[in-house]
Amino acid sequence: MIDVNETLSNKIDDVLRPLGITRSFRSYRALRECIIRICEQEDRLEAVQKEIYEPIAETQHCKWKAIQGVVRRAAKLAWEVNPNAVRVMAVYPLTGCPSAVQFLEMVYNAVVRG
């Protein structure tokens, strides 16, 4: 039997790896948890702080801004490593590094579209 969480984790890995974000990224687990929470309920993107950052921060025993920082650093890394792939994921004109929320939405869409 295929584990749904394992399949989702593999899809997330497949999207993040070409962006230079691998399991060796210090806060990879927190970033992956953000994407999983969005996959569970897409409308969490409408209240990212309350619905994504705060619950994850609670489980990781840190402040929500630390989780937001993880996403920002991941977006910056992706932009530095493979800006063309980030632009393709955006599906709209992108002139600079995406915001944390933009990056979460882009990765979510890439995971869902497969």
Protein Blocks (a to p, Z undefined) as FASTA:
>chain_A
ZZfklmmmmmmmmmmmmnopafklmklmmmmmmmmmmmmommlmmmmmlmmmmmmmmmno
pafklmmmmmmmmmmmmmmmmmmlmmmmnopacfbdcdfklmmmmmmmmmmnZZ
